Amino acid sequence: MDGRDWGLFLLPYEQAVEELKVKFKTMRAELKKREEYAPIEFVTGRVKRISSILEKAKRLNVPMDQLETGIEDIAGIRIMCQFVEDIRRVAEYIRNRKDLKLLYEKDYITNYKESGYRSFHMIVEYPVQTALGQKKVLAEIQIRTLAMNFWATIEHSLSYKYREMLPEDVRKRLQKTAEAAAILDNEMSGIREEILEAQKKFEDDSNVISQVLTLIHQLYFYHLVNEAMEFQERFNRIWSSQDGRPDMDEMKGLLEDVQRVMAGCRKENSQEE
């Protein structure tokens, strides 16, 4: 065992993880604005624990002076997707990036492991700017569906508990649950358009309601108290529909009326100025 300063050794990896998380979250936000749908559901990241680095180095016979090149997942990013189809799309976005270098890929979706593990891995070289200059570090990007990630998280915990010597009955049950997760992903892909349509409608309806309430509140600042109270009563009536679901056509009509009053008010104020 060498006497390295592990805190200092891990600093560039910690920086890489934080920067990559921000970049992929920004990618998600941009795609959502451009296309109203982002193949990225959410992003997480972690730096491997020292004990895990040492255990993996021992298992792979990686010398301590070659950890930076011999252990490729000290920095790890996980990108979660709703659908299997999204995984390929995200991988293509990563291939086209100019701020990192793709070294190679491991497709454990088409060629899943015997255990049932499914995921798409990309090993990249990422440059970080340290106080001493640029340093290139290796990072592993895992792209999975939510179902794949749930299974992998459970399997990882059990493997740690049994030190990767899983009892036969546990191993077989994990294989069955992996197959069940794959069936779930396939079924969800089959109704993908219906799911996306429902999600978009929910988001659109939420935005309409938010806009209505925001504009009603703003009317008070223009001293249009009576108008604001009338619109609020109208909103309450629509919201309290008997079937428990507001009529969104009525809600959109309310939004148009509030916008019309607000536009007139702003026009009057600008003329006075």
Sequence and secondary structure as in RCSB ss.txt:
>XXXX:A:sequence
MDGRDWGLFLLPYEQAVEELKVKFKTMRAELKKREEYAPIEFVTGRVKRISSILEKAKRLNVPMDQLETGIEDIA
GIRIMCQFVEDIRRVAEYIRNRKDLKLLYEKDYITNYKESGYRSFHMIVEYPVQTALGQKKVLAEIQIRTLAMNF
WATIEHSLSYKYREMLPEDVRKRLQKTAEAAAILDNEMSGIREEILEAQKKFEDDSNVISQVLTLIHQLYFYHLV
NEAMEFQERFNRIWSSQDGRPDMDEMKGLLEDVQRVMAGCRKENSQEE
>XXXX:A:secstr
     HHHHHHHHHHHHHHHHHHHHHHHHHHHHHHS  S  EEEEEE  HHHHHHHHHHHT  GGGHHHH TTSE
EEEEEESSHHHHHHHHHHHHT SSSEEEEEEETTTT  TT    EEEEEEEEEEETTEEEEEEEEEEEEEHHHHH
HHHHHHHHHHHTTT   HHHHHHHHHHHHHHHHHHHHHHHTHHHHHHHHHHHHHHHHHHHHHHHHHHHHHHTT H
HHHHHHHHHHHHHHT TTSS  HHHHHHHHHHHHHHHHHHHHHHHHH 
